Amino acid sequence: MKQHFQTVILGGGTAGSAAAFLLSRADVSTLMIERSAPRGWKIGEGLPPSSTALLQQFGLLDHFCSDGHLPSHGNRSAWGSAQFAEHSFIFEANGHGWHLDREKLDRMLAESAVRQGAQRFEHTSLINFFQTNDGWELELSNGTTIHAEWVIDATGRNSHFAHRQNVQRQAYDHLVAITGLFITDHDQDQDSLTTIEASEHGWWYTALLPERRRVVAYLSDGDLPLTKEARNPDRWQQMLFESTQIGSLMMKHNYQLHIPPRMVNANSSCLPTAVGDRWLAIGDAAAAYDPLSSQGILMALGTALESTEALLAHRKGDTRAIPAYADFVNQIYLEYLGSRDYFYSMEQRFPKSPFWQRRTHTKRRNP
Ligand SMILES: Cc1cc2nc3c(=O)[nH]c(=O)nc-3n(C[C@H](O)[C@H](O)[C@H](O)COP(=O)(O)OP(=O)(O)OC[C@H]3O[C@@H](n4cnc5c(N)ncnc54)[C@H](O)[C@@H]3O)c2cc1C
């Protein structure tokens, strides 16, 4: 039997779950389709202070605050110099930021969506689809066929739905992250700053997470020889402990590797436009940010809000709402590319390094 939904959201991560919550709250029948299930730890943990206002706008701030996420009071970075400089959130209007248990954030959003009436299929993927006069027909791996008036692509950096329609992402660099999770047996590490350290062939960061855990990531270009070496867990740990100040911090608190390093894509890339005929993209599927910016989760929530408001306005006959959403995504991304270039240009200590050389010749997008 064919089921009908006003909106189908492909991808049940932060962006997809937030959009499902907002649409169901507005009485739009919504189905989320998530291909996997929670895996215990998900990379992406720093939320800037401005996210607090957004969560309040969603009506989910109290729930969020009761979930054990840690406050984050700013950054400490050795960038352009071997000395660490601190940037505190103390003067931010919204107070502190957060170091998240990311699985809990995504679960809270997904469960809130279901409470509002959204349906969620897990372990389900899109097998086939075609466009009809009034939307889409979607064949799913669980045997169901769905009719949807609109599809939201929230599949992250794959932008699966756009990709299957031959809409290609534009990539601005080859950045990858090799990320590991550490754990310690004591509570003495109370450092609420994110620590960032530039090195000759890339940069590192670490942040304290709930339950005595710490994430550590090495960021560099995937095609560089040292990055290929760093995919070996022993070599990655050797680089961390022998060549970085972050390594000393980890040793001081006796951190042990809990989840071995794995490589993930971390490049800056986006769709040429975030909207198409009866579909739109949100979160990383629309535009993905360098982790240096700590902007990805905020934009996942922000694009969920902007896109769902655009869809609701469109349903009421506002023909400019959907194109305005595409302009919003485009404008923010252009501004982001400018700040990204500025921050990388501040590191001048490694003029012979291909990683840093490339960042003084970054490819810019025409407005
Ligand atoms: C190393 C690293 C560190 C980062 N640190 C930060 C940080 O500190 N702060 C910050 O704000 N951002 C950070 N980010 C970015 C942040 O993680 C992303 O911006 C954020 O996860 C985007 O959320 P999303 O919902 O758009 O995509 P995702 O979180 O990627 O969710 C996409 C979902 O879609 C599902 N999916 C994929 N394909 C399909 C399909 N075909 N069918 C059904 N489901 C599918 C996936 O399983 C997943 O659940 C970091 C990123 C990296 C790589």
PDBQT file of the ligand as one rigid body, heavy atoms in Angstrom, charges set to zero:
ROOT
HETATM    1  C1  LIG A 401      35.964  16.380  12.307  1.00  0.00    +0.000 C 
HETATM    2  C2  LIG A 401      34.714  17.188  12.370  1.00  0.00    +0.000 A 
HETATM    3  C3  LIG A 401      34.468  17.964  13.486  1.00  0.00    +0.000 A 
HETATM    4  C4  LIG A 401      33.331  18.763  13.542  1.00  0.00    +0.000 A 
HETATM    5  N1  LIG A 401      33.144  19.524  14.645  1.00  0.00    +0.000 NA
HETATM    6  C5  LIG A 401      32.083  20.349  14.688  1.00  0.00    +0.000 A 
HETATM    7  C6  LIG A 401      31.885  21.187  15.810  1.00  0.00    +0.000 A 
HETATM    8  O1  LIG A 401      32.657  21.165  16.777  1.00  0.00    +0.000 OA
HETATM    9  N2  LIG A 401      30.812  22.006  15.794  1.00  0.00    +0.000 N 
HETATM   10  C7  LIG A 401      29.939  22.041  14.742  1.00  0.00    +0.000 A 
HETATM   11  O2  LIG A 401      28.976  22.817  14.776  1.00  0.00    +0.000 OA
HETATM   12  N3  LIG A 401      30.080  21.232  13.681  1.00  0.00    +0.000 NA
HETATM   13  C8  LIG A 401      31.129  20.394  13.632  1.00  0.00    +0.000 A 
HETATM   14  N4  LIG A 401      31.282  19.564  12.563  1.00  0.00    +0.000 N 
HETATM   15  C9  LIG A 401      30.257  19.578  11.504  1.00  0.00    +0.000 C 
HETATM   16  C10 LIG A 401      28.982  18.850  11.940  1.00  0.00    +0.000 C 
HETATM   17  O3  LIG A 401      29.287  17.567  12.424  1.00  0.00    +0.000 OA
HETATM   18  C11 LIG A 401      28.030  18.763  10.750  1.00  0.00    +0.000 C 
HETATM   19  O4  LIG A 401      27.873  20.049  10.214  1.00  0.00    +0.000 OA
HETATM   20  C12 LIG A 401      26.664  18.218  11.173  1.00  0.00    +0.000 C 
HETATM   21  O5  LIG A 401      26.797  16.866  11.539  1.00  0.00    +0.000 OA
HETATM   22  C13 LIG A 401      25.655  18.342  10.047  1.00  0.00    +0.000 C 
HETATM   23  O6  LIG A 401      24.463  17.727  10.423  1.00  0.00    +0.000 OA
HETATM   24  P1  LIG A 401      23.511  17.097   9.300  1.00  0.00    +0.000 P 
HETATM   25  O7  LIG A 401      22.300  16.620   9.995  1.00  0.00    +0.000 OA
HETATM   26  O8  LIG A 401      23.383  18.044   8.174  1.00  0.00    +0.000 OA
HETATM   27  O9  LIG A 401      24.332  15.881   8.726  1.00  0.00    +0.000 OA
HETATM   28  P2  LIG A 401      24.760  14.531   9.444  1.00  0.00    +0.000 P 
HETATM   29  O10 LIG A 401      25.010  14.770  10.878  1.00  0.00    +0.000 OA
HETATM   30  O11 LIG A 401      25.860  13.984   8.599  1.00  0.00    +0.000 OA
HETATM   31  O12 LIG A 401      23.478  13.602   9.312  1.00  0.00    +0.000 OA
HETATM   32  C14 LIG A 401      23.115  13.028   8.074  1.00  0.00    +0.000 C 
HETATM   33  C15 LIG A 401      22.265  11.802   8.369  1.00  0.00    +0.000 C 
HETATM   34  O13 LIG A 401      21.778  11.291   7.138  1.00  0.00    +0.000 OA
HETATM   35  C16 LIG A 401      21.911   9.873   7.139  1.00  0.00    +0.000 C 
HETATM   36  N5  LIG A 401      22.010   9.460   5.728  1.00  0.00    +0.000 N 
HETATM   37  C17 LIG A 401      23.045   9.641   4.875  1.00  0.00    +0.000 A 
HETATM   38  N6  LIG A 401      22.728   9.163   3.658  1.00  0.00    +0.000 NA
HETATM   39  C18 LIG A 401      21.475   8.665   3.755  1.00  0.00    +0.000 A 
HETATM   40  C19 LIG A 401      20.585   8.046   2.837  1.00  0.00    +0.000 A 
HETATM   41  N7  LIG A 401      20.931   7.836   1.578  1.00  0.00    +0.000 N 
HETATM   42  N8  LIG A 401      19.355   7.663   3.272  1.00  0.00    +0.000 NA
HETATM   43  C20 LIG A 401      18.977   7.884   4.561  1.00  0.00    +0.000 A 
HETATM   44  N9  LIG A 401      19.787   8.463   5.487  1.00  0.00    +0.000 NA
HETATM   45  C21 LIG A 401      21.009   8.859   5.086  1.00  0.00    +0.000 A 
HETATM   46  C22 LIG A 401      23.183   9.614   7.937  1.00  0.00    +0.000 C 
HETATM   47  O14 LIG A 401      23.211   8.288   8.461  1.00  0.00    +0.000 OA
HETATM   48  C23 LIG A 401      23.060  10.681   9.030  1.00  0.00    +0.000 C 
HETATM   49  O15 LIG A 401      22.338  10.204  10.156  1.00  0.00    +0.000 OA
HETATM   50  C24 LIG A 401      32.406  18.753  12.477  1.00  0.00    +0.000 A 
HETATM   51  C25 LIG A 401      32.623  17.945  11.354  1.00  0.00    +0.000 A 
HETATM   52  C26 LIG A 401      33.768  17.166  11.296  1.00  0.00    +0.000 A 
HETATM   53  C27 LIG A 401      34.001  16.313  10.091  1.00  0.00    +0.000 C 
ENDROOT
TORSDOF 0
